[in-house]
């Protein structure tokens, strides 16, 4: 099959006509105009061109379609997925399936659990997020915003439960000890001062004798 863009009408003409210079020049001129027309028609597509649409145009499409939970700071992949699922979301709006679809599109993982699945109160639910990725305060706040924008007004969020998958490998704990000092307190010995007893004192005395000799005359 011959594509309209990139083809020339000389491709279907007899060789004696297609080989003429005038015919080839005319076919080239017509072919260039057809290529421009095809480019214009491709640029005019909207819903059928979301997969190839530039990012700046996706933001306008999100406004036109009122895409739920859309944020211009999302990645290009997330933007395309949200816009492509806009019409489907509105057909399922208010159902757990619609909420789960939005959660999976934005966070790639997560789901909601309805009240009868965990013995909660009617019209209440709780949400799970975090399995497979790191969840911080910023992600939790964004998760809460998304839930508020897509849940039913009559539904109430009880909890947001973060899921963390631990590495099954064995974890080894080691420790080191430094120098240590120990002290043992000794009992105090009782001191008994016998103040009323007699005290004996003794000493020794020594004498030195010195003889003075008169001086000679």
Secondary structure in CASP SS format (residue, H / E / C, confidence):
PFRMAT SS
TARGET T0000
AUTHOR 0000-0000-0000
METHOD secondary structure of the structure
MODEL  1
X C 1.00
X C 1.00
X C 1.00
X C 1.00
X C 1.00
X C 1.00
X C 1.00
X C 1.00
X H 1.00
X H 1.00
X H 1.00
X H 1.00
X C 1.00
X C 1.00
X H 1.00
X H 1.00
X H 1.00
X H 1.00
X C 1.00
X C 1.00
X H 1.00
X H 1.00
X H 1.00
X H 1.00
X H 1.00
X H 1.00
X H 1.00
X H 1.00
X H 1.00
X H 1.00
X H 1.00
X H 1.00
X H 1.00
X H 1.00
X H 1.00
X H 1.00
X H 1.00
X H 1.00
X H 1.00
X H 1.00
X H 1.00
X H 1.00
X H 1.00
X C 1.00
X C 1.00
X C 1.00
X H 1.00
X H 1.00
X H 1.00
X C 1.00
X C 1.00
X C 1.00
X C 1.00
X C 1.00
X H 1.00
X H 1.00
X H 1.00
X H 1.00
X H 1.00
X H 1.00
X H 1.00
X H 1.00
X H 1.00
X H 1.00
X H 1.00
X C 1.00
X C 1.00
X C 1.00
X C 1.00
X C 1.00
X C 1.00
X C 1.00
X C 1.00
X C 1.00
X C 1.00
X H 1.00
X H 1.00
X H 1.00
X H 1.00
X H 1.00
X H 1.00
X H 1.00
X H 1.00
X H 1.00
X C 1.00
X H 1.00
X H 1.00
X H 1.00
X H 1.00
X H 1.00
X H 1.00
X C 1.00
X C 1.00
X C 1.00
X C 1.00
X H 1.00
X H 1.00
X H 1.00
X H 1.00
X H 1.00
X H 1.00
X H 1.00
X H 1.00
X H 1.00
X H 1.00
X H 1.00
X H 1.00
X C 1.00
X C 1.00
X C 1.00
X E 1.00
X E 1.00
X E 1.00
X E 1.00
X H 1.00
X H 1.00
X H 1.00
X C 1.00
X C 1.00
X C 1.00
X C 1.00
X C 1.00
X C 1.00
X E 1.00
X E 1.00
X E 1.00
X E 1.00
X E 1.00
X E 1.00
X C 1.00
X C 1.00
X C 1.00
X C 1.00
X C 1.00
X C 1.00
X C 1.00
X H 1.00
X H 1.00
X H 1.00
X H 1.00
X H 1.00
X H 1.00
X H 1.00
X H 1.00
X H 1.00
X H 1.00
X H 1.00
X H 1.00
X H 1.00
X H 1.00
X C 1.00
X C 1.00
X C 1.00
X C 1.00
X C 1.00
X E 1.00
X E 1.00
X E 1.00
X E 1.00
X E 1.00
X E 1.00
X E 1.00
X C 1.00
X C 1.00
X C 1.00
X C 1.00
X C 1.00
X C 1.00
X C 1.00
X C 1.00
X C 1.00
X C 1.00
X C 1.00
X C 1.00
X C 1.00
X C 1.00
X C 1.00
X C 1.00
X C 1.00
X C 1.00
X C 1.00
X C 1.00
X C 1.00
X C 1.00
X C 1.00
X C 1.00
X C 1.00
X C 1.00
X C 1.00
X C 1.00
X C 1.00
X C 1.00
X C 1.00
X C 1.00
X C 1.00
X C 1.00
X C 1.00
X C 1.00
X C 1.00
X C 1.00
X C 1.00
X C 1.00
X C 1.00
X C 1.00
X C 1.00
X C 1.00
X C 1.00
X C 1.00
X C 1.00
X C 1.00
X C 1.00
X C 1.00
X C 1.00
X C 1.00
X C 1.00
X C 1.00
X C 1.00
END
